[in-house]
Every structure is written in C-alpha cells, then in structure tokens.
Amino acid sequence: MKIAATLLFSLVLTVGDLLGQPPEGEKPFFETGVVAKSAGGAFAFNAIPGVAATPGGKLLAVWIAYPAGPNPRLRIVGALSADGGRSWSPPFFLPIDNPGKEDADPSLVIDGQCILALSTTLPVPGKILTTEIWVTTSEDDGKTWSQPFLASTPHKYVEGKVHIGHKLPDGRLAVGYAWETFCEQGLSPATEGEMDNRAGLMFTRDGGHHWTAGGDIYARPPKITPGAVNGMDEPATVVLENGEIFALLRTGTDHLWQSRSHDRGASWSAPVPSPLAGHNAPAALWRMRGTNDVVVVWDNSPRHRWPLAVALSRDGCHSWSEPKIIVDTHGQPVSYPAVTQAPDRTLVAVWQQDLPDGKGREVRLARFNRAWLLSR
C-alpha cells in the first residue's frame, strides 16, 4: 500500500511539472539573504557568483573572493546549502590556484553525478591577451574536489563563462562563452572598452579536457558609453523544450540582445535587440524543471546596473511577464546574477552587490516562487 501511494504521488508530481502548474493553493513568497558577507581579509570583496543544484539535492554557489587594496589576490571559492538556500556553509577555497596568475569568473556544469567548475585564468594579470581554462571536478556533491587540470581552449582569449552550462542530448557538455577578436590576432586591447567580442557555446566530450567552438553570435551595434564592450558578450543560454537554444547577450547598447540556435549551437540567428532593457551587464536564464517556462534575471535599466529584476516567459522566450523587482539600490551596482531551482521548485537567484561605502561587495540571494513572480 505504501509503495502504491508513493507511485501515485510521483505520478501526480510529474504531471504537475509537465503542465507547469504550481502546487494547488501555492501562496506567493519572496525572501532575501546573504551567501557571502564582506568580512574583510580575503573576503572583503565577493563577486561574479554562479549557482547550481547538485546531483544530491544541495545548492552549490561559486564566486571569486579577494581582499581590498592594489593588486589583490583572487581566489575561487564556494559554499553549500542543504536547505534550498536558506542557509549556507562557510566559504571554502576550490583547488584552482595558480600563483602569479589571476583565477576568476567561475562557472559550473553538471554531468550526471559529476560537478565541473571552470575558471577563466589570466596568465598575465591585468593584461587582455590570452586566457586559460582550468577545471576541477567533484563527485561527492561538492565536498571534495579533484586536482585541477588545464583544458584546451578554442580561442586565445576566452571569457564570459559565468552561467551554468548544459548537458545536451548527444552527450556533449556546453558552456556559453565569448572570445575576443583582437587577441586572436596577437593584439592586446588596453581596456574592456576596446574589446570586440563574439559569443556562442563551447563544447566538450571528454569531461572538460578539450573544448571546441560552436558557431559565433556577432553584431557590432553602436555603444552608448565609451567603456562598454563592443560586439556580443557574456551570453546567458537556455535549452528550450523543443531543443532550440536561446541566448541573451551583454552589449554596449541600451538593451540585451538575443539570438537562437536550431542546431544545438552550430549556428545562430542574426542577433537583434531583445525586449529587455539592459546596458553592459549580463543576464541569467533558467528553464523551470518539467516545463517550458523560462526565468530571466537582469539589470532592468538602459544605463545602470540597478535595479535587479526578474520575469517569466511562457512562450519560448518570445515575450516576458511584467518585471518584478528583486532589489533596487538606487545607485549601488547589483549585477552578475545567476539563477537555479532548489529541489522543492523554489527559484534561487544570486548576485554581487556593492556596499554603500564602496569598501566591500557581497554575494546576496533571493528565494521566491512562480506564484510571486506572476503576482500583481
């Protein structure tokens, strides 16, 4: 009798997931918290977070932490939550640590029971010329991590890997990235504002040791501020229910731009402005499990990195619900969001938030449900 009841419950849950319906009587809820405080020392600044649900049902956040002062030492760190993001373990260092280099911008990919964490490492700190990809893996839900290995890269300067990757139906792992065109020629842009980026997906079939490039997403619309990037940068990507891949891209214009791939990233439609306002900052995308609903988190402003907002698409990212504000600092940057789902379907968004005194930066989070997202 107990087995039959369990099977019936599983069937009901599966049908509910497929229909994209919240549990009956679900009440809207929204709450905020902190993943990593600005605690001084090596954790004065915490930036560029990513988050993913682990194979065992925990949440794993990764980010970079560094002290105040000139030429800070950057380290990739992580934290685990066993209660859907309500509380987090103390930060721990991941083993990617290259003395004399700059390890930054971590991203996560889940491959069955294996978690891959990737860095963007600058061999010469502060110089835009080449990057390295270092990878460490965990097969025990983020408790322990392997000795890092240096992976092959599809281009000389690969960056923008700040969102969770995907495991495709053909077995490949895919991660959104951007590559810099001047560096490909052996030239070194002096600043980010001189860079000219192309975006897309890179792929691996061997656990992250070798990465190959898919097709490029590229346009160079006129930017509206001199320090903004040129081209298409830091793509957020999501695999839709029909197999199409949708990308939102950071640009120097007053909107996020968008593109679609019908062949798993081998080629892309010509990028065009999306309906979402945004300037020189990346978005984050997540398809809710068992549905075609897609959540976007982004800086909803044509000029600034605030406020941070969230919206929902129920038609394959062709249109979006009325934005809901996650946080509005009215002046302090809140940026580099990531978003996932806890095992109980709760949506969890994380981001970096500058402190008012300018002397610190924290990784903060919001927990909310679909009912809150669609509430008026």
Buried (B, 14 or more C-beta within 10 A) or exposed (E): EEEEEEEEEEEEEEEBBEEBEBEEEEEBEBEEBBBBBBBEEBBBBBBBBBBBBBBBEBBBBBBBBBBEEEEBBBBBBBBBBBEBBBEBBEBEEBEBBBEEBBBBBBBBBBBEEBBBBBBBBBEEBEEBBBBBBBBBBBBEBBEEBBEBBEBEBBBBBBBBBBBBBBBBEEEBBBBBBBBBBBBEEEEBBEEBBBBBBBBBBBBBEEBBEEBEBBBBBBBBBEBBEEEBBBBBBBBBBBBBBEEBBBBBBBBBBBBBBBBBBEEBBEBBBEBEBBEBBBBBBBBBBBBBEBBBBBBBBBBBBEEBBBBBBBBBBBEBBEEBBEBBEBBBBEEBBBBBBBBBBBEEBBBBBBBBBBBEEEEBBBBBBBBBBBBBBBBE
